[in-house]
Every structure is written in C-alpha cells, then in structure tokens.
Amino acid sequence: MANPLSNLEPKAVFHNFGEICKVPHPSKKEEKIVAYIENWAKERNIAVKKDETGNLLLSKPATPGMEDRQSVCIQGHIDMVCVAEKGHQINFDNDPIDVYVDGDWVKARGTTLGGDNGIAIAMGMALLESKDIPHPAIELLCTLDEEIGLVGANGLATDLLTAKLLVNIDSEDEGVFTIGCAGGINTIAHFKYIKGEVPEGWLPYNIVVEGLKGGHSGIEINAGRANACKVLTRVLWKASENYDILLSSFNGGSKHNSIPAEATAVVVVSPEKEAEFKKIVSDMNDTFKHEFILVEPNAKITYNACEMPDKVMTREEQFKLLASFYAVAHGVLRMSPNLKDAKGNPLVQTSTNFAIVETLEDEIKVTTSQRSSVNSEKDNVHEKVKAALMLGEAVVETNDGYPAWEPRLVSPLVDLSKEVWKKMYGTEPAIETIHAGLECGIIGDKYEGMDMISIGPNLHDVHSPAERLSISSTKKVWDFLCELMKNIPKK
C-alpha cells in the first residue's frame, strides 16, 4: 500500500506517521503496532526493551561530541481512539486508517486520524533513525492504552528509563508548552435490569439523539456542548412522568474520555398516550434546539417506529434509573481561580463527564469520568457522582485513577525550551496547564526528579472523525525538537 504522506516535509516524520496509520492500533489491541515498532527497530539496530505491561523503550547513544550531555526521553502513546462517521464501514482491528492531504492538513476519510498520538511516535522514530541530527543519548518511550485510562503509564516499570529529562509529544497546540495537567478517575455503575411484562398492544418506538459535536471530555468540556446521554435522559424523564412509556434499552457514548455525540433508547408506548408521546419528543426537540442553537446547530431528537423489544424494565426500576441519570452531574463544576490557559482564559479546575450508557442482558452499565487539577476536588466530585448513582441503587466501582501533574516551580527543561523557541521563531511560547490527562503525572510519580514538558503540533478535533493534523505546524515543532536536542546541557 502506497504511503500518501511520504513526500510531505519533514519527510522522515510524515513517512513514519503514514506507515503507523497502516497498522491497526486501537486501545487494548496494540499487538500489531508493537510488533511493527519492534521489527522497525531491529532492522535499524536500535535497542528495544519491553516491560511487563508491554510498554516499549527504544534507545540510541549520543552522537559524537554529545556524550557528556544529559539524556532525554521522548514519550508518546501508541493507541488511538477509534471513532467512525455514522455509516462509514471500517474494522479498526484489521483495516488501515485511510489518510489523505487537504491543503495544510492531514485527515482521515470517515474516521479519527490517530495523530493523537501517532505523531509523537513518528517524531521519536525519525529522531532515532536520523544520521545528521546532533543529539544526546535518547530514549523513545511508547506506552500502551493511554486512551482508556493511562494503563501503560500506570503499569510502567520503575527501572526502565534512564533519562532525567522527558519530552512528551501529546499536546495539541503549536507554541504552547504544557507543564501540568489534571488528574482523573472513572466511576462506573451497574444498574440491575429487572424485567417487567411487555404490555400487550403497546407500540414500540426508538428515540434518537444525534448530530451533536461530542469531543474530548477534557479539552472541550468547557465549550458548552450538549451530552447526548443527558439530553436523552431529559426526554425519557419528561415522557415517563405519567408512566406513559416503558424503557427497553438505553445506549449512548463510546469512550470514557469523549462527550457522547449520539444516544438511543427503545421504549414501548401506551396506544392511548401515543399522540402525547410524539408531542413530548417533538417539543423537546424544539426546546433543545432553542437552548443550543449556537453550540449544536445540527442536533436533533427524533422518534421512529421499530420492532417490538423482548423485554422492558419494571416501572420501579425505570424510575430509579432515570432519576439517578437526571441527578448525575455533567460538565464543568469549577473554574480555576488562578490558572490560565494559553489565551489567558481561566482553566477548568474540576469537571465530570457522563460518558457511556450500555444496556446489557441483565444490567445497564454506566461509565462516568471525573477530572481535577486538585486531587481533593477530584475525590470529592467522584463521591458526588457515586452518591447520585447509588441513589438509583446501582452497584458502583472505580478505577485507580491517575494523579494530577503539578507544575515544577523550577524547571531547567522548560526554561531551555522557552529560550530555544523564542530564538527560532521570535515569539514567547505560551506556558499552560491543561484539564485533560497526560501521562507525565504518572511518569513523574514513578521517576522522582524527572523534569518534563509536553509539546505538540496543531491537532484539532481529536477523538472525532474531524481530527486533522497541520503539516506546517508539524514541521515547526519537529524543527524545534531537533534544535532542543542540540542544546541539551551537560550532565
């Protein structure tokens, strides 16, 4: 298969990225990309280590004259969020990402691109295989399963890295240096599905919420976008106030770190209440469009007749489920009183995402995700969400979460990076902390004293089929990375 990116500049970076896009690498199914990277390194006599979790570390000695410099670790994750446009056919486990060039952008036809975080691996590989770029001893750390809870970083061996400087390439704005991030935790609920009788003569309908923008639950959580699962809950709550409907299934969302863009529910409706049901859904569609007219111009709520389901919930369980869903918070809970983003706007401090609802055989499973740059607030909002879920008599569990990456007051790596960027481009880079999660916090926890920074080219609409990577920005960040390597100080 031809590589449509091989002639873009910088050639080594884009060739590697194009090759990565050919190899399936969804979260939890990265064995093909791991094998590809291992084979790639072997062909170039680049040393490779693997820890028990499966994280890879590729390493290369310093170039002549740079042996006395501090070693540097380049870091990125090898999994990608796999989301396709509605109706687009692809098997992410086996099919390549269909990349193409559109002006200054690299895009994918019908799916996410995987620039998050394939571009980091591509840059690291280009640095490792280079023969004319002066650099100190370098390591490329390729972590697994970042997108489903930073699994690889959490399982990172504490004796794998030797470098004390780390450049993470998982940020998404050129000229913005990230020096801290929020911590996070997932709160997962299991609602028992107690089956009731499907009333004879009742009418089956499918309610659909679609056309929402969705987006990354850390980066876009403050954009005021609607959550399809919360919108659908509102419709079902309104429609079921007089027990006019019985719920069969509720499904929405796909990733714990994505704002749900679509959600569907199958219900059965009393024939006597059919007209009222249709009016409620139509009225809610008008209400929703009015409330989100500027933010969600393509959103809509519709109903259509469907096949009769083989099960419905009891009215008691339906009430507890919907009441709990209605009570669970979604969105920004607190803005930071002192931290600003790159544009000088207040940074989100604490938020929660009502992420996934899945109807299974004997339960309805709900996944939510909480973030905060203050660990105590992260724990507090987790408990609030847990309480709302437990009021619906759900069994609630949590994952281990990950710590916030607190900015260092003194960072020689950040100071050097600022100096190099200003010298190259004549502007001061923006310094920020972000509300999204980065692996740096976990890595810094495991390797005390690690000096870290996160950089990246312009990468827009990640975690959605609109994801796109700027070609010119990638070149600027690559040139900066190479210049930074040349200026790493002595040990």
Disulfide bonds with the S-S distance in Angstrom:
none
